[in-house]
Amino acid sequence: MRPLHQSGRPRQGATELGATVDLADLRKAITAQYALPILDDLVALDSVTNQCFQVATPSGRTILKVYRTASVEQVSTELDLLEHLLRAGLPASQPVHGPKGSRVATFEGRPICLLSELPGRPFPPPLDPRSIQLLGAILGNVQRALADFPDRQVLSSVLLTSYDETYSLWEEWYRVVESAVEDPMRSEFMAMIEETFRTAEHVKLERLDWRAIGVQPLHGDYHAGNVLQTDGQWTGILDLEHAQIGPRLFDVATACCVMLINPYEEPEPSIARVQAFVNGYRTTAAPSQAESEHFAQALMLERWADFRIMKRHYEQGDSALDRFVPFDTAYLIWLRRHGDRLMESLWRS
């Protein structure tokens, strides 16, 4: 996260995700519910999912998170996970407790929490091979710590996203795009979509069972933006609000798709970049034979998730994502073509 407002002048409000927060009212809520005096203006931070602010208190700077959609129970679980990582000796934010011991407060019906500010900044792009390998090793350490998180029943399960369900969504999305995309792009889109559709059909026939490779608590949104560093040294892990139960491969696939084979940021897919990440991961978390056989499919399933978002946009009559269709479709085709190579070269010594 980076500051959006650093002038020192009071901001009357901060707008993000269509919601305006009155900073004066927010400041009063923090003071009342956490019994903490605030020493300076709230500093809005760049954040994708929630609204975040830097808050100066007598005990030091903290980060205030104002959640967009999460429930109080979900926020409490995120804070439980952070404290679990701290007990395991990993660099995570310490939740701030109010005078009655509560960690979660509310503002205008939305959960809020205060977290200790961690040193460092996210790994800067473009990621070099050493940073990529370090990010892989960090994920392995985080997963090892999360594996013995005691309160698993509070976490949702990613196993609901089965291949059959994904395939059905793909069929629906295909029909939507077939009627929604305008010429002259339509013929190019449809040619790529049809090839990817055949890919989806092939994967469906494999009927893979994720339970067979074991499940555990996952970070849920692991990428370079959620890992802090100073001079290449790991200083913090962020944002466990998407933590869930599932195969640990899903964290690996998310990281690879977001950071290393992202069609919106990388001009060409790179097996070498994925290999650097997994080589780092293998130093702290040894993948099993079953996991190696599922790796390419996990990458494909992660990339398929984009089409859920696209389908929703098309249903709403929004063409803003039209330009992403060729990228995502091409990447699914690439993953299918290189699946065996990914499995063989990345997970077996």
C-alpha positions in Angstrom: 0.0 0.0 0.0 1.3 3.5 -0.7 0.1 6.9 0.6 -2.4 8.8 -1.5 -2.3 11.9 0.7 0.9 13.0 2.3 0.5 16.8 2.4 -0.3 17.0 6.1 -3.5 19.0 5.4 -6.8 17.5 6.6 -8.8 15.6 4.1 -12.6 16.0 4.5 -13.3 12.6 3.0 -11.7 9.6 1.2 -13.5 8.0 -1.7 -12.9 4.4 -2.9 -15.0 1.6 -4.3 -17.9 4.1 -4.6 -18.0 4.8 -0.9 -17.1 8.1 0.8 -15.8 8.0 4.3 -15.9 11.2 6.5 -12.5 11.2 8.1 -13.6 13.4 11.0 -16.3 10.9 11.9 -13.9 8.0 11.4 -11.4 9.6 13.7 -14.0 10.0 16.4 -15.0 6.3 16.0 -11.4 5.1 16.5 -10.9 7.3 19.5 -14.2 6.1 21.1 -13.9 2.4 20.4 -10.2 1.9 20.9 -9.6 4.6 23.5 -6.7 5.8 21.5 -5.8 9.5 20.9 -4.9 10.2 17.3 -1.9 12.5 16.8 -2.2 13.5 13.2 -4.4 13.4 10.1 -5.5 10.0 8.8 -3.4 9.2 5.7 -5.3 7.3 3.0 -3.5 4.3 1.6 -3.8 2.7 -1.8 -5.8 -0.5 -1.4 -7.8 -2.6 -3.8 -10.3 -4.4 -1.7 -10.9 -2.3 1.4 -10.2 1.3 2.6 -7.0 1.6 4.6 -5.5 4.5 6.5 -2.3 5.2 8.3 -3.0 6.3 11.9 -0.5 8.0 14.3 -1.0 7.1 17.9 1.1 7.7 21.1 2.3 4.0 20.8 3.3 4.4 17.2 1.8 4.2 13.7 -0.9 1.8 13.0 -2.9 0.8 9.9 -6.7 1.2 10.0 -8.7 -1.2 7.8 -12.3 -0.3 6.9 -13.8 -3.4 5.4 -16.1 -3.2 2.4 -18.1 -6.4 2.6 -16.6 -8.6 5.3 -18.5 -9.5 8.5 -17.3 -9.0 12.0 -16.8 -12.8 12.2 -14.7 -12.8 9.1 -12.5 -10.0 10.3 -12.1 -11.7 13.7 -10.9 -14.8 11.8 -8.3 -12.8 9.8 -7.0 -11.3 13.1 -6.8 -14.8 14.6 -4.7 -15.9 11.7 -2.3 -13.0 12.1 -1.9 -13.7 15.7 -1.3 -17.4 14.9 1.5 -16.4 12.5 3.0 -14.1 15.1 3.1 -17.0 17.6 4.9 -19.0 14.9 7.6 -16.4 14.8 6.6 -14.9 11.4 6.5 -11.2 10.7 2.8 -10.3 10.7 0.8 -7.3 12.0 -0.3 -7.3 15.6 -4.0 -6.5 16.1 -4.7 -3.6 18.4 -7.1 -4.4 21.3 -9.7 -2.0 22.6 -10.2 -1.3 26.4 -12.5 -4.3 26.7 -10.2 -6.6 24.8 -12.2 -6.4 21.5 -10.1 -6.2 18.3 -12.9 -5.4 15.9 -15.0 -2.3 16.0 -17.6 -0.8 13.6 -18.0 2.3 11.6 -21.3 3.1 9.8 -22.1 -0.6 9.9 -18.8 -1.8 8.5 -16.1 -3.7 10.5 -12.9 -1.9 11.2 -9.7 -2.9 12.9 -6.3 -1.4 13.8 -3.1 -3.3 13.0 0.5 -2.5 13.9 2.4 -1.0 11.0 5.1 -3.3 9.6 8.4 -2.0 8.1 9.2 -2.3 4.5 7.4 -2.1 1.2 6.1 -4.7 -1.3 8.7 -6.2 -3.7 9.0 -3.7 -6.6 8.3 -4.7 -10.2 9.7 -6.0 -12.3 10.5 -9.0 -10.1 14.0 -10.3 -10.6 14.8 -14.1 -10.3 16.1 -13.7 -6.7 13.0 -11.9 -5.5 10.8 -14.5 -7.3 12.6 -17.4 -5.5 12.4 -15.6 -2.2 8.7 -15.1 -2.6 8.3 -18.9 -3.2 10.3 -19.7 0.0 8.2 -17.2 2.0 4.9 -18.9 0.8 6.2 -22.2 2.0 7.0 -20.8 5.5 3.6 -19.2 5.7 1.8 -22.4 4.7 3.8 -24.4 7.3 2.7 -22.0 10.0 -1.0 -22.0 8.8 -1.1 -25.8 8.7 -1.7 -26.1 12.4 -4.2 -23.2 12.7 -6.6 -24.8 15.2 -9.9 -23.2 14.2 -10.3 -24.6 10.7 -14.1 -24.8 10.8 -14.4 -21.0 10.5 -12.7 -21.0 7.1 -14.6 -21.5 3.9 -13.6 -24.2 1.5 -12.3 -23.7 -2.0 -13.3 -27.3 -2.8 -16.7 -26.0 -3.9 -15.0 -24.8 -7.1 -15.0 -28.2 -8.8 -14.0 -28.8 -12.4 -17.6 -29.7 -13.2 -18.8 -26.4 -11.8 -16.1 -24.5 -13.6 -16.9 -26.2 -16.8 -20.6 -25.3 -16.5 -19.7 -21.7 -15.8 -17.5 -21.7 -18.9 -20.3 -23.0 -21.1 -22.6 -20.2 -19.8 -19.9 -17.6 -20.3 -19.3 -18.9 -23.8 -22.9 -18.4 -24.8 -23.0 -14.9 -23.3 -19.9 -13.8 -25.2 -21.1 -15.4 -28.4 -24.1 -13.0 -28.4 -22.4 -10.0 -26.7 -19.1 -9.3 -28.4 -19.4 -6.9 -31.3 -17.6 -7.1 -34.7 -14.9 -6.7 -35.7 -13.4 -8.3 -32.6 -16.0 -11.1 -32.4 -14.6 -13.5 -35.0 -11.1 -13.3 -33.4 -12.6 -13.8 -29.9 -14.7 -16.7 -30.9 -11.8 -18.5 -32.6 -9.7 -18.3 -29.4 -12.6 -19.1 -27.2 -13.4 -22.2 -29.2 -9.9 -23.6 -28.7 -10.0 -22.8 -25.0 -13.4 -24.5 -24.8 -11.9 -27.6 -26.1 -9.2 -27.3 -23.4 -11.9 -27.0 -20.8 -13.6 -30.1 -22.1 -10.3 -32.1 -21.9 -9.7 -31.1 -18.3 -13.3 -32.0 -17.3 -12.7 -35.5 -18.4 -9.8 -35.9 -16.0 -12.2 -35.7 -13.0 -9.5 -34.7 -10.5 -10.2 -34.9 -6.8 -8.5 -32.2 -4.8 -9.2 -34.0 -1.5 -6.8 -36.7 -2.7 -3.8 -34.4 -2.3 -4.8 -33.0 1.1 -6.1 -29.6 2.2 -5.1 -27.0 4.8 -5.6 -23.3 5.6 -4.4 -21.1 2.8 -3.4 -17.5 2.6 -5.9 -17.1 -0.2 -4.4 -14.1 -2.0 -0.6 -14.6 -2.0 1.3 -12.3 -4.4 4.2 -9.8 -4.2 1.9 -6.9 -3.2 1.0 -8.7 0.0 4.6 -9.4 1.1 6.8 -6.6 2.6 10.6 -6.4 2.3 13.4 -4.1 3.1 16.6 -4.5 1.0 15.4 -7.9 -0.1 14.8 -9.1 3.4 11.3 -10.3 4.4 9.6 -8.0 6.9 5.9 -8.8 6.7 2.9 -10.7 5.3 -0.4 -8.9 4.7 -4.1 -9.4 4.0 -5.3 -12.8 5.2 -8.9 -11.9 4.8 -9.3 -14.3 1.9 -7.8 -17.2 3.8 -9.7 -20.5 3.2 -9.3 -24.3 3.3 -8.0 -26.0 0.2 -5.0 -27.7 -1.5 -1.9 -25.6 -0.8 -1.3 -25.8 -4.6 -4.0 -23.1 -4.9 -1.8 -20.6 -3.2 1.1 -21.5 -5.5 -1.2 -21.2 -8.5 -2.5 -17.9 -7.4 1.0 -16.5 -6.9 2.2 -17.8 -10.3 -0.8 -16.5 -12.2 -0.9 -13.1 -10.5 2.9 -12.4 -10.4 4.6 -14.5 -13.1 2.2 -15.4 -15.9 -0.2 -12.5 -15.7 -1.6 -11.7 -19.1 -2.2 -8.1 -18.1 1.4 -7.4 -17.1 3.7 -10.0 -18.7 4.1 -9.9 -22.5 4.8 -13.6 -22.8 4.2 -16.6 -20.5 7.5 -17.7 -18.9 8.1 -21.2 -17.6 11.5 -19.9 -16.3 9.8 -17.4 -14.0 7.4 -20.0 -12.6 10.3 -22.4 -12.1 12.2 -19.8 -10.1 9.2 -19.4 -7.8 8.6 -23.1 -7.3 12.3 -23.7 -6.7 12.1 -21.2 -3.8 8.9 -22.9 -2.6 10.5 -26.3 -2.6 13.2 -25.1 -0.1 10.5 -24.6 2.6 7.6 -26.9 1.5 8.3 -30.2 -0.3 5.6 -30.9 -2.9 4.3 -34.4 -3.1 4.0 -36.6 -6.2 0.3 -36.0 -6.2 0.7 -32.3 -6.0 3.1 -32.3 -8.9 0.6 -34.1 -11.1 -2.1 -31.5 -10.3 0.1 -28.4 -10.7 -0.8 -27.5 -14.3 -4.5 -28.1 -13.7 -4.3 -25.8 -10.6 -2.8 -23.1 -12.8 -5.6 -23.5 -15.3 -8.3 -23.4 -12.7 -6.9 -20.2 -11.3 -6.8 -18.5 -14.7 -10.4 -19.8 -15.3 -11.5 -17.7 -12.3 -11.0 -14.6 -14.5 -13.9 -15.8 -16.7 -16.3 -15.8 -13.7 -15.6 -12.0 -13.5 -15.9 -11.5 -17.2 -19.2 -13.4 -17.3 -20.6 -11.1 -14.6 -19.6 -8.0 -16.6 -21.1 -9.2 -19.8 -24.4 -10.0 -18.0 -24.4 -6.4 -16.7 -23.9 -5.1 -20.2 -20.3 -3.9 -19.4 -17.8 -4.2 -22.2 -14.9 -2.9 -20.2 -13.2 -6.3 -20.0 -13.5 -7.1 -23.8 -9.8 -6.3 -24.2 -8.8 -9.0 -21.7 -10.6 -11.9 -23.5 -7.8 -12.5 -26.0 -5.1 -12.4 -23.2 -6.9 -14.8 -20.9 -7.9 -17.2 -23.6 -4.4 -17.3 -25.0 -3.0 -18.1 -21.6 -5.4 -21.0 -21.0 -4.3 -22.4 -24.3 -0.6 -21.9 -23.4 -1.1 -23.6 -20.0 -2.8 -26.6 -21.7 0.0 -27.0 -24.2 2.7 -26.7 -21.7 1.1 -28.6 -18.8 3.3 -31.7 -19.0 6.4 -29.6 -19.2 5.3 -27.5 -16.2 4.7 -30.7 -14.2 7.9 -32.4 -15.2 10.3 -29.6 -15.0 9.1 -27.7 -12.0 8.2 -30.3 -9.4 10.6 -33.2 -9.9 14.3 -33.0 -9.3 
